[in-house]
Amino acid sequence: MSDDDRMGYFLDLYAHLPRCGPGDDAHTLRALERVGSLPLHARILDIGCGPGAQTSALAQATDARLIAVDNLAIMLERLRHRAGDEGWSDRVSPVLADMGDLPFVGAAFDLIWSEGALYNIGFRHGLASLKSYLKPGGYAVVSEVVWLRNDPPEVLKSFWTAYPEIDSVEHKWQIIHQVGYDAVADFVLPAAVWESSYYGPLRRRLAQVEARWMGNVSAEDVLNEARLELSMFDQFSDFYSYAYFVMRLR
Ligand SMILES: C[S@@+](CC[C@H](N)C(=O)[O-])C[C@H]1O[C@@H](n2cnc3c(N)ncnc32)[C@H](O)[C@@H]1O
């Protein structure tokens, strides 16, 4: 099985979903509300923007200029389409870049946003590196997977070791403080939103491709990984979720 083959099936399964992780406009806007009033024509940096679900909510709730970063061209293409359909193309600049090596200079942003993506360069490292791009007193909003209980079963713990940044809300806040931000707010995404926004569409996409992909080793590998993730959620959704962290540069 080649990595290219696997990536092809991975993108075929995930890249056409409405979003690339659980979340919805209501929770994006709930976090935005805690940021308070932004300056006129504020600059918002959306890191790991995916197909632009949260970018869209931010664009429609503000008059901000949005800079949306992802390292997959297909995601930015979908974001461009969404922006065109919804009428905010003139306020967004899609940037194909690695979040660990951003092509920006200086403290240019009033708000940095990252839903379900910062773990790709490490939560602590990511927060620390983003500080240099935030204007003094600027805000950051980050969502990451957290444990809701401290007694997860072994099978679930070992599943999530593949996602190295899962942690308690308390420990995430400790890291945030150590890196140099003050706490503003946190809240947890309800399990029902995982299903409605992400796993529901994923289950429907699986049903479309399963029969066609049967017998192909790379494709079945991708399918099995998705099925395992869904089965963990079906059994144990009360043990973990995404938490949103709203913070302000100290
Ligand atoms: C779980 S998805 C979340 C996407 C979006 N925020 C959402 O909630 O729908 C993570 C996104 O981060 C992007 N990504 C992963 N590693 C990255 C990196 N090193 N630099 C930039 N983007 C990255 C992926 O391509 C993907 O679109």
The ligand as an ORCA input file, in Angstrom:
! r2SCAN-3c Opt
* xyz 0 1
  C      -9.261     18.600     11.598
  S      -9.118     19.698     10.220
  C     -10.007     21.115     10.827
  C     -10.408     22.036      9.706
  C     -11.352     23.164     10.071
  N     -10.799     24.054     11.055
  C     -12.677     22.582     10.540
  O     -12.953     22.558     11.758
  O     -13.427     22.119      9.662
  C      -7.420     20.231     10.324
  C      -6.984     21.087      9.137
  O      -5.624     21.483      9.361
  C      -4.909     21.342      8.144
  N      -3.488     21.130      8.487
  C      -2.926     20.027      9.020
  N      -1.615     20.224      9.229
  C      -1.350     21.487      8.796
  C      -0.171     22.271      8.739
  N       1.005     21.793      9.179
  N      -0.253     23.529      8.251
  C      -1.436     24.033      7.798
  N      -2.589     23.322      7.833
  C      -2.544     22.074      8.320
  C      -5.549     20.158      7.442
  O      -5.309     20.188      6.036
  C      -7.018     20.357      7.787
  O      -7.674     21.149      6.839
*
